[in-house]
């Protein structure tokens, strides 16, 4: 559904070959794409958009030759944050090669101190984003962003979001700032060296190198400054950390994982300590934090500070935010984590769904049995773990799947193995 009309002026259409008279045209004829579902969506999208005040000729020019991209559909179903064990994912993210390249970039990019001062975001975080999103600008994606977003919109699962981003593309094209040919990116519509969605480009991209263009594709300075702008607008707090690895006391209540967001000083009062043995800064001690156990009680533990959640405005994934932060810490001179990541095997979709069904049958609501182990599933698992007498870390392992299924089948909790 369109939330508001976009009013075009003659100035807005200058350089596009369009006129206000063309904006009033109501007729359109699109060649069949070979996909009836896509064609029906395209016609409906065009009709709704014209009625809302979008230039018909602009819509016709950008939609006429579109066909759905089958690669977008397959990619949408298998994001690595959900299909790979977090330990495997993060070991790949924080590689020695990336750390070495990133340290070199920190030494050679002269614009970074100015960007850090302007936006308050540490340069290591920005280079971490750059590394994660495009391998320091090398892998930006070659897909037509308009086509990718139209494909996602036509599928229907994320229609409202995809249409919103498609409208942002149309605004960019109509403004003349960037051509359709330049709007290249990933299957999900993210563009440039720091993989901005079109709406983010419109709202927060900046011209750092002073050439009069916001070039997140060709300008390192524009790309990283734009990332800093996005993080700043997402709530980044100057002088506060993003997270710290911590050590938990033996009698710790794991049920607090992800649930309690309290000042760091209150975590310290429970016996939580930094893994490196150092003290928290005054700013960090006063900040609210919650506990993350991304690989369960056997893996490293983190107190996530406010800037962890600013990173998640970029990509709302715990593992993604951890990857950015840990990579930045290593590039800034920190050593490896004190508690190593456990070695885990990938868990099948069937096993993840079976665990969700078992939790539901046991009276703990994990949400839809979609195989995505998100916050709802972890919360339900922690609640069941408390009743089963095992550490309530909310972590789903192959052993935990077995326990859940046994409990659901027999109505009793499987006792923990002897220590």
Beta strands, then each sheet from edge to edge (+ up, - down):
strand 1: 143-144
strand 2: 184-185
strand 3: 243-247
strand 4: 262-263
strand 5: 273-274
strand 6: 288-292
strand 7: 301-304
sheet 1: 1+ 2-
sheet 2: 4+ 6- 7+ 3- 5+
end
